[in-house]
Amino acid sequence: MYIKPFAVEEWMNEYEINARYNIAETCVDSISVDELFELIGGGKEAFLEKFCARRLVYGDILGAPAFKRGVCSLYKTISEDEVITTHGAAGASHHVFFSIVEPGDRVISIMPTYQQLYSIPESYGADLHLLHLKQENDYLPDLDELRALVTPDTKLICINNPNNPTGALMSGELLRQIVEIARSVDAYVLCDEVYRHLTQDDAWSESIVDLYEKGISLGSMSKAFSLAGLRLGWVATHDKAALAAMISHRDYNHISCGLFDEALATVALEHKDVLLQRNRTIVRENLAILDAWVASQHHVRYTKPQAGSTALVYYDYDIPSRQLCHDMWHTTGAFVVPGDCFEQPRSMRIGYACDQQTLRDGLKAIDEYFAILDKEGK
């Protein structure tokens, strides 16, 4: 089976390990097991004593009940039997497509977004149609364009909220309008929600599954909870046909998730308010730093993110983004993701949820590189 190379992941694989100033990362500043228990007020020794006594069997094939209860607490209407545990959100999205998309199915996906949402269904032979998000519309879906793409045989509409790489956030009202379009043709709406709750205000973050009976939510412990090393994600939906397909198909691709992953994630979700308060503080303070940098720069522009941990920043140099980002990494150590990885030329994705010093140093390194380009008359 042919599938297009995963542009952003290949870029990260090649350059991230040796990056001096990594402002390409999308997870909120990752924490250790020690730091997790410090944040929640202790309990590490009791947790480890209990876990280390367990036999390392496959565990709960359909997911540890306590972990699934924690996942349900992130929604208003989801029950434990409506959660499918997966190996990260990458495993979650792949599992949805693997389970419900067949050759010839009409699938609509937004762009830019995480490439899985369009390249995987395309590789399965889906009739893929792209809805291009525009900066002049704040990277929000144009509903008239969506209606024009939707036909009676549409199987699935794929969206990402908050959006990666732009940080755009669809309101509850906009989501409800997308739901009505999908409901008119009985289509699923798959929403990648891994950045959900990383907001710039304290309002509740709506989920597609609380708004639509055929909504499918993807989540993980990586972005909003700073625990990417657990490699633990989930799919949540009310739709019984989709659930049945995913339960059947999971026997072929992952059986169960790791015992330690689920046990530690359970602890994290039992204290989700503490983690989310920490991480919202990070993204809010760091976005202010990024926003001030953009305002001070003569060569860049962006639409300020409303949520998430990433921003799509455009520059005015006549240099392809892969070349610019590659040369900048080698020259100053500033590591970002080329906009070309999202088919957005002359731009770069900056992840602003790292520690503040790394963000400041990375932006300073970009300044230094731009000064070199100016000196060379680029």
Order of alpha helices (4+ residues) and beta strands (2+ residues): alpha-beta-alpha-alpha-alpha-beta-alpha-beta-alpha-beta-alpha-beta-alpha-beta-beta-beta-alpha-alpha-alpha-beta-beta-alpha-beta-beta-beta-alpha
